[in-house]
Amino acid sequence: VAALQDEKNSLMSENEIMNDRLEQLDDSFDDPNTVVAKKYFSAQLQVEQLQEENFRLEAAKDDYRVHCEDLEKQLIELQHRNNELTSLAEESR
């Protein structure tokens, strides 16, 4: 029982130390002058910029897809027209 109580006291002490460290880390995020906070805000800004870039690229991809579909339709129409004209040219000969 005594050994278990010692272990419990040790774990409670370690838990308090960890909670104190956690509070210190939480406080470092709140203070914009700490290195951790600066890195965090820099990373957050970079994520936002990358999300905006991703959105822009997705929109451009969609635009290119529509343009490609239009070009494919034009190609099919021109191929049909070419076949018709080739047929007419052969008949004329």
Backbone hydrogen bonds in HBPLUS format (Angstrom, degrees):
<---DONOR---> <-ACCEPTOR-->    atom                        ^
c    i                          cat <-CA-CA->   ^        H-A-AA   ^      H-
h    n   atom  resd res      DA  || num        DHA   H-A  angle D-A-AA Bond
n    s   type  num  typ     dist DA aas  dist angle  dist       angle   num
A0005-GLN N   A0001-VAL O   2.88 MM   4  6.17 152.4  1.96 149.7 157.8     1
A0006-ASP N   A0002-ALA O   2.89 MM   4  6.15 154.9  1.96 147.9 154.5     2
A0007-GLU N   A0003-ALA O   2.91 MM   4  6.16 158.5  1.96 146.7 152.8     3
A0008-LYS N   A0004-LEU O   2.79 MM   4  5.99 155.0  1.85 144.3 151.9     4
A0009-ASN N   A0005-GLN O   2.85 MM   4  6.07 162.4  1.88 149.1 153.5     5
A0010-SER N   A0006-ASP O   2.86 MM   4  6.05 154.9  1.92 146.4 153.9     6
A0011-LEU N   A0007-GLU O   2.84 MM   4  6.08 160.2  1.88 150.6 155.8     7
A0012-MET N   A0008-LYS O   2.85 MM   4  6.07 154.4  1.92 150.4 157.9     8
A0013-SER N   A0009-ASN O   2.92 MM   4  6.09 154.5  1.99 144.3 151.2     9
A0014-GLU N   A0010-SER O   2.90 MM   4  6.17 159.8  1.94 149.1 154.8    10
A0015-ASN N   A0011-LEU O   2.81 MM   4  5.95 151.1  1.90 142.9 151.4    11
A0016-GLU N   A0012-MET O   2.96 MM   4  6.22 153.3  2.04 144.9 151.1    12
A0017-ILE N   A0013-SER O   3.02 MM   4  6.33 157.4  2.08 148.2 154.3    13
A0018-MET N   A0014-GLU O   2.93 MM   4  6.17 160.7  1.97 149.6 154.8    14
A0019-ASN N   A0015-ASN O   2.87 MM   4  6.10 154.6  1.94 147.4 154.8    15
A0020-ASP N   A0016-GLU O   2.91 MM   4  6.15 153.6  1.98 147.5 154.5    16
A0021-ARG N   A0017-ILE O   2.97 MM   4  6.29 158.4  2.02 149.3 155.0    17
A0022-LEU N   A0018-MET O   2.87 MM   4  6.08 153.4  1.94 146.0 153.9    18
A0023-GLU N   A0019-ASN O   2.93 MM   4  6.18 155.4  1.99 146.7 152.8    19
A0024-GLN N   A0020-ASP O   2.97 MM   4  6.25 154.3  2.03 147.3 154.5    20
A0025-LEU N   A0021-ARG O   2.92 MM   4  6.22 154.9  1.98 148.1 154.8    21
A0026-ASP N   A0022-LEU O   2.88 MM   4  6.15 157.3  1.93 149.4 156.0    22
A0027-ASP N   A0023-GLU O   2.86 MM   4  6.08 155.0  1.92 147.7 154.6    23
A0028-SER N   A0024-GLN O   2.92 MM   4  6.17 142.7  2.06 140.9 151.4    24
A0029-PHE N   A0025-LEU O   3.18 MM   4  6.53 138.9  2.36 143.2 152.7    25
A0029-PHE N   A0026-ASP O   3.24 MM   3  5.33 131.8  2.49  96.0 108.0    26
A0030-ASP N   A0026-ASP O   3.32 MM   4  6.64 143.0  2.46 139.2 148.8    27
A0030-ASP N   A0027-ASP O   3.12 MM   3  5.07 123.2  2.46  92.5 107.1    28
A0031-ASP N   A0027-ASP O   3.10 MM   4  6.38 140.7  2.26 146.8 156.5    29
A0034-THR N   A0031-ASP O   3.34 MM   3  6.04 174.0  2.34 122.6 124.3    30
A0038-LYS N   A0034-THR O   2.96 MM   4  6.21 158.9  2.00 149.4 155.8    31
A0039-LYS N   A0035-VAL O   2.92 MM   4  6.14 163.1  1.95 151.9 156.2    32
A0040-TYR N   A0036-VAL O   2.84 MM   4  6.04 156.4  1.90 147.8 155.3    33
A0041-PHE N   A0037-ALA O   2.83 MM   4  6.04 169.6  1.84 155.8 157.6    34
A0042-SER N   A0038-LYS O   2.89 MM   4  5.98 151.8  1.97 144.1 152.8    35
A0043-ALA N   A0039-LYS O   2.86 MM   4  6.02 158.8  1.90 147.4 153.0    36
A0044-GLN N   A0040-TYR O   2.83 MM   4  6.07 153.8  1.90 147.8 156.1    37
A0045-LEU N   A0041-PHE O   2.90 MM   4  6.05 155.1  1.96 142.8 149.0    38
A0046-GLN N   A0042-SER O   2.95 MM   4  6.17 156.5  2.00 145.9 152.6    39
A0047-VAL N   A0043-ALA O   2.90 MM   4  6.15 153.4  1.97 147.1 154.0    40
A0048-GLU N   A0044-GLN O   3.03 MM   4  6.30 159.6  2.08 147.1 152.2    41
A0049-GLN N   A0045-LEU O   2.92 MM   4  6.20 158.2  1.97 150.3 156.4    42
A0050-LEU N   A0046-GLN O   2.90 MM   4  6.10 157.5  1.95 148.3 154.5    43
A0051-GLN N   A0047-VAL O   2.87 MM   4  6.12 148.7  1.97 147.4 156.4    44
A0052-GLU N   A0048-GLU O   2.98 MM   4  6.26 156.2  2.04 147.8 153.7    45
A0053-GLU N   A0049-GLN O   2.90 MM   4  6.15 159.4  1.94 148.3 154.4    46
A0054-ASN N   A0050-LEU O   2.83 MM   4  5.96 154.3  1.89 143.0 150.3    47
A0055-PHE N   A0051-GLN O   2.94 MM   4  6.16 155.9  1.99 146.0 152.1    48
A0056-ARG N   A0052-GLU O   2.94 MM   4  6.20 158.6  1.98 149.4 155.2    49
A0057-LEU N   A0053-GLU O   2.89 MM   4  6.12 159.4  1.93 150.1 155.7    50
A0058-GLU N   A0054-ASN O   2.88 MM   4  6.07 152.6  1.95 147.7 155.4    51
A0059-ALA N   A0055-PHE O   3.01 MM   4  6.25 156.5  2.07 147.1 153.0    52
A0060-ALA N   A0056-ARG O   2.97 MM   4  6.25 157.9  2.02 147.2 153.5    53
A0061-LYS N   A0057-LEU O   2.85 MM   4  6.02 153.0  1.93 144.6 152.3    54
A0062-ASP N   A0058-GLU O   2.99 MM   4  6.24 156.8  2.04 146.7 152.3    55
A0063-ASP N   A0059-ALA O   2.97 MM   4  6.27 155.7  2.03 147.4 154.2    56
A0064-TYR N   A0060-ALA O   2.89 MM   4  6.17 159.6  1.93 151.3 156.5    57
A0065-ARG N   A0061-LYS O   2.87 MM   4  6.10 149.0  1.97 146.5 155.6    58
A0066-VAL N   A0062-ASP O   3.06 MM   4  6.34 161.4  2.10 150.9 154.3    59
A0067-HIS N   A0063-ASP O   2.96 MM   4  6.21 161.6  2.00 148.9 154.6    60
A0068-CYS N   A0064-TYR O   2.79 MM   4  5.93 155.9  1.85 147.0 153.6    61
A0069-GLU N   A0065-ARG O   2.95 MM   4  6.21 155.9  2.01 148.5 154.7    62
A0070-ASP N   A0066-VAL O   2.99 MM   4  6.29 155.8  2.05 149.1 155.6    63
A0071-LEU N   A0067-HIS O   2.95 MM   4  6.24 157.0  2.00 148.6 154.9    64
A0072-GLU N   A0068-CYS O   2.90 MM   4  6.14 152.0  1.97 148.4 156.3    65
A0073-LYS N   A0069-GLU O   3.01 MM   4  6.29 155.3  2.08 147.2 153.3    66
A0074-GLN N   A0070-ASP O   2.96 MM   4  6.25 158.7  2.01 149.2 155.3    67
A0075-LEU N   A0071-LEU O   2.86 MM   4  6.07 154.5  1.92 145.9 153.2    68
A0076-ILE N   A0072-GLU O   3.00 MM   4  6.27 161.3  2.03 149.7 153.6    69
A0077-GLU N   A0073-LYS O   2.98 MM   4  6.25 163.6  2.01 150.9 155.5    70
A0078-LEU N   A0074-GLN O   2.82 MM   4  6.03 160.3  1.85 152.8 158.5    71
A0079-GLN N   A0075-LEU O   2.85 MM   4  6.05 151.5  1.93 149.7 157.7    72
A0080-HIS N   A0076-ILE O   3.00 MM   4  6.28 159.0  2.05 150.3 155.4    73
A0081-ARG N   A0077-GLU O   2.90 MM   4  6.15 160.0  1.94 148.3 154.5    74
A0082-ASN N   A0078-LEU O   2.79 MM   4  5.92 154.6  1.85 143.5 151.0    75
A0083-ASN N   A0079-GLN O   2.91 MM   4  6.16 156.1  1.97 146.3 152.5    76
A0084-GLU N   A0080-HIS O   2.92 MM   4  6.21 158.6  1.96 150.4 156.2    77
A0085-LEU N   A0081-ARG O   2.86 MM   4  6.12 162.7  1.89 152.8 157.4    78
A0086-THR N   A0082-ASN O   2.81 MM   4  5.98 154.1  1.87 148.3 156.0    79
A0087-SER N   A0083-ASN O   2.90 MM   4  6.09 157.7  1.95 146.9 153.0    80
A0088-LEU N   A0084-GLU O   2.90 MM   4  6.19 157.6  1.95 148.8 155.1    81
A0089-ALA N   A0085-LEU O   2.86 MM   4  6.03 152.0  1.94 144.7 152.5    82
A0090-GLU N   A0086-THR O   2.98 MM   4  6.23 154.4  2.05 147.8 154.1    83
A0091-GLU N   A0087-SER O   3.00 MM   4  6.27 153.5  2.08 145.4 153.0    84
A0092-SER N   A0088-LEU O   2.93 MM   4  6.13 151.0  2.02 144.1 152.2    85
A0093-ARG N   A0089-ALA O   3.09 MM   4  6.34 144.8  2.22 142.2 150.8    86
